[in-house]
Amino acid sequence: MALVPDAFKRAVVSAASLTSLEVADAWMGTNGVVSRLLADGIGIHHAGLPEAVRRAVEEDFRKGALPVLVATNTLAQGVNMPIKTVVVHSVSRYEPGAGEDEEGEPTKVSQRDFWNVCGRAGRAGTETEGQVIFVSLTPRDEVIFLDYSQRRYESLYSNGHKNQNHQ
């Protein structure tokens, strides 16, 4: 028999009162993946969700009603929520029309965005410490993680032009 953490037991019991579940049901249907995951206490957050669903998921997570939130880096862009653990499983970004980088690999997130996501772990609020788990599945993942962990940030200048904010 599998052990179920108390946070999940509470989430399943309180799922009927989740605003995000009601909103997801209305926007995406009761049998949709997002609704089914929300009913199990797992929130989903990405740019492709209707804004009403994203906002409701953010609010339920902020209130502690969702013990787990699976998100893209859109969550790190301006949303301040207390998060204890960040799991990074990929540093590739889907960009419609962008395709691959010069080495034929999927486009990587910038180091600035990577560290912004990592900085969500242990955010002030309810957490005082946090942890970041970087899942390395391929040799490319290992190289990227080592490169990112060196914190060699990209230049503020692009194509030889100074960034207007940093002249």
CORSULRA-V55031 format. One record per helix or strand of 2 or more residues. SS is the DSSP state (A for helix, B for strand). FROM is the first residue (numbers start at 0). TO is the last residue. Records with the same first field share a line. If there is no record, write none. Layout:
SS: FROM-TO ; FROM-TO
This chain:
A: 5-16 ; 18-27 ; 32-38 ; 50-61 ; 72-75 ; 110-117 ; 138-148 ; 163-165
B: 41-44 ; 67-70 ; 84-87 ; 130-133
